[in-house]
Amino acid sequence: MQRLLAIIGPLPFIGLAIVAAGLSLAVAVWLFDALSGCLLAATTSAWRYPLSGLLLAACYFAYGLTLLLVAPLLNFILGGRLQPYRGSAVSLTALRWYVHCTLTLVVRYSFLEFVTPSPFALLYYRLMGMRIGRNVTINSTAIADPSLIEIGDGVTIGGSASVMAHYAQGGYLVIAPVRIAAGATIGLRAIVMGGVEVGEKAKVLAGSFVLPNTRIPAGETWAGIPARRVELERAEIANGDA
């Protein structure tokens, strides 16, 4: 029975990913049908292949940009906006998290890398429920649970850094908001877990792992696995080497 549930359980979410991708691909197919006739019919064989390649690439980006809108719309319709939660990973309450994760991952792994960092990515995160201040740079696609992440003005999230508002503890799924205050910096490949609060102008250095529910005071620099406060001189050396 458990094996059967393990097989059947993901199917609705695979279906949801297919719906999100399929609706977005419909725009790409329409664009290809609309342009292929006039662009390719009158061309010689020498130009047909490069023009076909350019048209297919344009259709792919049409798919991706449409997906940035379709996924948040489905997330809103299906109630995927998250609330803090601690309990079984198999429950009606946890279902919202699976919906949110599915729609986040289908965008992340099929297109988001091409528009990160850019205003398109920030728009997508805002539509998914993330609260983002002004002059924010997010140079990573490893952002999970955006509807429970709050980022203040002037925050920088470095390349391949991971920010996720969930973790597992004692056999339970825990969903807890992440708050990164104005002027803070999350370094390259750092990991920030659920329940973390990073104070104003604080720094998490590259490669650090911030444990769940950690509070980093304003202006402090943290580093290491697990991340802890470091002295200023050491932090300046680490920043210089980064």
SULTALIN-V88271 format. One record per pair of residues at least 6 apart in sequence whose ideal C-beta (glycine too) atoms are under 8 Angstrom apart, sorted by the first residue. I is the first residue (numbers start at 0). GAP is how many residues later the second one is. D is the distance in Angstrom with one decimal. If there is no record, write none. Layout:
i = (I	I)
gap = (GAP	GAP)
d = (D	D)
This chain:
i = (12	12	12	12	15	15	15	15	15	16	16	16	16	18	19	19	19	19	19	19	19	20	20	20	20	22	22	23	23	23	23	23	24	26	26	26	27	27	27	27	27	28	30	30	30	31	31	31	34	34	35	35	38	38	39	39	39	39	42	60	62	63	63	63	63	64	64	66	66	66	66	67	67	67	67	67	67	67	67	68	70	70	70	70	70	70	71	71	71	71	72	73	73	74	74	74	74	74	74	74	77	78	78	79	79	79	79	79	80	80	80	80	81	81	81	81	81	81	81	81	81	82	82	82	83	83	83	83	84	84	84	84	84	84	85	85	85	85	85	86	86	86	86	87	87	87	88	88	88	93	96	96	96	96	99	99	99	100	100	102	103	103	103	103	103	106	107	107	107	111	111	111	112	114	114	115	115	115	115	116	116	116	120	120	121	121	121	124	124	124	124	124	125	127	127	128	128	128	129	129	129	129	129	129	130	130	130	131	132	132	132	132	132	132	133	133	134	134	135	135	135	135	135	135	136	136	136	137	137	138	138	138	138	138	139	139	139	139	139	139	139	141	141	141	141	141	142	142	142	142	142	143	143	143	143	143	144	144	144	144	144	144	147	147	147	147	147	147	148	148	148	148	148	148	149	149	149	149	150	150	151	151	151	151	151	151	152	152	153	153	154	154	154	154	154	154	154	155	155	155	156	156	156	157	157	157	157	157	157	157	158	158	159	159	160	160	160	160	160	160	160	161	161	161	161	162	162	162	162	163	163	163	163	163	164	164	164	164	164	164	165	165	165	165	165	166	166	166	166	166	166	167	168	173	173	173	174	175	175	175	175	176	176	177	177	177	177	177	177	178	178	178	179	179	179	179	180	180	180	180	180	180	180	181	181	182	182	183	183	183	183	183	183	183	184	184	184	185	185	185	186	186	186	186	186	186	186	187	187	187	188	188	189	189	189	189	189	189	189	189	190	190	190	191	191	191	192	192	192	192	192	193	193	194	194	194	195	195	195	195	195	195	195	196	196	196	197	197	197	198	198	198	198	198	198	199	199	200	200	201	201	201	201	201	201	201	202	202	202	202	202	203	203	203	203	203	204	204	204	204	204	204	204	204	204	205	205	206	207	207	207	207	207	208	208	208	208	209	209	209	209	210	210	213	215	215	219	220	220	220	220	221	221	221	222	222	222	222	223	229)
gap = (85	86	88	89	58	62	83	86	87	85	86	88	89	55	47	50	51	54	83	86	87	42	46	85	89	43	47	39	40	42	43	46	38	35	36	39	31	32	34	35	38	30	27	28	31	23	24	27	20	23	16	19	12	16	8	11	12	15	8	53	48	46	47	50	51	50	55	39	40	43	44	39	43	44	47	52	55	56	59	58	32	33	35	36	53	57	31	52	55	56	54	6	29	6	24	25	28	53	54	72	21	17	20	16	19	20	23	67	15	19	48	66	14	15	18	47	63	65	66	83	93	13	65	92	64	91	92	93	8	9	12	88	89	90	86	87	88	89	90	6	7	85	86	6	84	85	79	83	84	79	48	69	76	78	28	45	47	43	44	25	24	39	40	41	42	17	33	34	35	9	12	29	28	6	9	22	23	24	25	20	21	22	17	20	10	14	16	7	13	18	21	24	6	18	19	17	18	19	13	16	17	19	20	21	18	19	20	19	18	19	20	21	22	49	19	20	18	19	15	17	18	19	20	21	18	19	20	13	19	17	18	19	20	22	17	18	19	20	21	22	23	18	19	20	21	22	6	14	19	20	21	18	19	20	21	22	19	20	21	30	33	49	17	27	28	29	30	46	14	16	28	29	30	31	27	28	29	30	6	29	28	29	30	31	32	48	29	30	28	29	25	26	27	28	29	30	31	28	29	30	6	23	29	27	28	29	30	31	32	48	29	30	28	29	25	26	27	28	29	30	31	27	28	29	30	15	17	23	29	14	27	28	29	30	10	11	12	13	29	30	7	8	9	10	28	7	9	26	27	28	45	6	43	20	21	38	19	18	19	36	37	17	18	14	15	16	17	18	19	17	18	19	6	12	17	18	16	17	18	19	20	21	37	18	19	17	18	14	15	16	17	18	19	20	17	18	19	6	12	18	16	17	18	19	20	21	55	18	19	54	17	18	14	15	16	17	18	19	20	37	17	18	19	6	12	18	16	17	18	19	21	18	19	17	18	19	14	15	16	17	18	19	20	17	18	19	6	12	18	16	17	18	19	20	21	18	19	17	18	14	15	16	17	18	19	20	17	18	19	32	36	6	12	18	19	23	16	17	18	22	25	30	33	34	37	32	36	18	14	15	16	17	19	15	16	17	18	6	12	16	17	15	16	13	6	11	9	8	9	11	14	6	7	8	7	11	12	15	6	8)
d = (5.7	7.5	8.0	4.4	7.2	7.7	6.7	5.1	7.0	5.6	7.8	7.6	4.4	7.0	6.6	5.5	5.2	5.7	6.0	5.4	8.0	7.9	6.9	6.0	6.7	7.7	5.1	5.0	7.5	4.2	4.0	5.0	5.3	5.4	6.6	4.5	4.0	6.7	4.9	4.0	7.5	7.5	7.0	5.2	5.1	6.4	7.3	4.9	5.9	8.0	7.7	6.2	5.7	6.3	5.8	6.1	6.4	7.6	5.9	7.4	7.3	7.1	3.3	6.4	7.3	8.0	6.9	7.4	5.7	7.0	5.8	6.6	7.4	8.0	7.6	6.2	6.9	4.3	7.6	7.1	4.3	7.5	6.5	5.0	7.6	7.4	7.6	6.8	3.5	5.1	8.0	7.7	5.9	7.2	6.8	6.1	4.8	6.1	7.6	7.8	5.0	5.6	7.2	5.7	4.2	4.0	6.3	7.2	7.5	7.5	5.2	4.9	6.2	6.2	5.7	7.4	6.0	4.7	4.8	7.2	5.8	7.8	8.0	7.5	7.3	5.9	5.6	6.3	5.7	7.0	7.2	7.0	7.3	4.3	5.6	7.4	4.8	7.5	8.0	6.5	7.0	5.9	6.6	6.6	6.8	7.0	7.7	7.6	4.1	5.8	7.5	7.0	7.1	6.0	7.7	6.5	6.3	7.0	7.5	7.6	6.8	7.7	6.4	7.5	6.6	6.6	5.0	7.8	7.9	6.3	7.2	4.7	5.5	5.1	8.0	6.9	6.6	6.9	5.3	5.5	5.6	4.6	6.3	7.9	6.0	6.7	6.7	6.2	7.0	6.7	5.0	8.0	5.7	4.3	5.9	5.9	2.9	7.6	7.7	3.9	6.6	5.0	7.4	6.9	7.5	4.4	6.9	5.0	6.1	4.6	3.7	7.0	6.8	6.4	4.9	7.3	6.0	5.0	5.6	7.2	7.0	5.1	7.7	8.0	7.5	4.8	6.8	7.7	4.7	7.7	6.3	5.9	4.7	7.7	5.6	6.9	6.0	5.5	4.7	7.2	7.7	6.3	6.7	4.1	7.3	7.9	6.9	7.9	7.8	5.3	7.7	7.5	7.2	3.8	6.8	6.7	5.9	3.7	5.5	6.8	7.9	7.6	3.9	6.6	7.4	4.5	6.7	7.9	6.1	5.7	7.2	4.9	8.0	7.7	6.7	7.2	4.7	7.1	7.7	5.0	6.4	4.7	3.5	7.2	7.1	7.3	4.4	7.2	5.6	4.8	5.3	7.8	6.9	7.0	5.3	7.4	7.6	7.8	4.8	7.1	6.6	7.7	4.6	7.4	6.0	4.9	4.1	7.4	6.8	6.8	5.2	7.3	6.5	4.8	4.8	6.8	6.6	6.1	4.8	7.3	7.4	7.9	7.4	4.6	6.9	5.9	7.6	6.9	4.7	7.6	8.0	7.3	6.2	6.3	6.1	6.1	5.8	4.9	4.7	7.9	6.7	6.4	4.8	7.3	4.9	5.4	7.8	5.2	4.8	7.9	4.8	7.0	7.3	6.0	7.5	7.2	6.5	4.0	3.6	7.0	6.9	7.7	7.2	6.1	7.8	6.4	7.2	5.3	7.6	7.7	4.7	7.1	6.8	7.6	8.0	4.5	7.6	6.1	5.2	4.3	7.9	7.3	6.9	5.2	7.5	5.4	4.0	4.7	7.0	6.6	6.3	4.9	7.0	7.7	7.7	4.7	7.0	6.1	7.3	5.0	7.1	5.7	4.8	3.7	7.1	6.6	6.8	4.1	7.1	6.6	6.0	5.2	4.8	7.1	6.3	6.4	4.7	7.4	7.2	7.9	7.3	4.7	6.6	7.2	6.8	4.8	8.0	6.1	6.2	4.3	7.8	5.2	7.6	4.9	3.8	7.6	5.2	7.9	6.9	6.9	5.1	7.7	7.4	7.6	5.1	6.9	6.6	7.8	4.8	7.8	5.6	4.9	3.5	6.9	6.9	4.3	7.1	6.2	5.2	4.8	6.9	6.0	6.1	5.2	7.1	7.2	7.6	4.4	7.1	6.9	7.8	6.0	7.1	5.3	7.4	6.2	6.6	7.0	3.9	8.0	7.4	6.7	5.1	7.0	7.4	7.5	5.0	7.6	6.3	5.0	5.8	6.7	4.2	7.6	4.4	5.5	5.9	7.2	6.9	7.2	4.6	4.7	7.2	7.1	5.5	7.9	5.4	7.1	5.5	7.0	3.9	6.2	5.6	6.6	4.8	7.8	6.9	6.1	7.3	7.5)
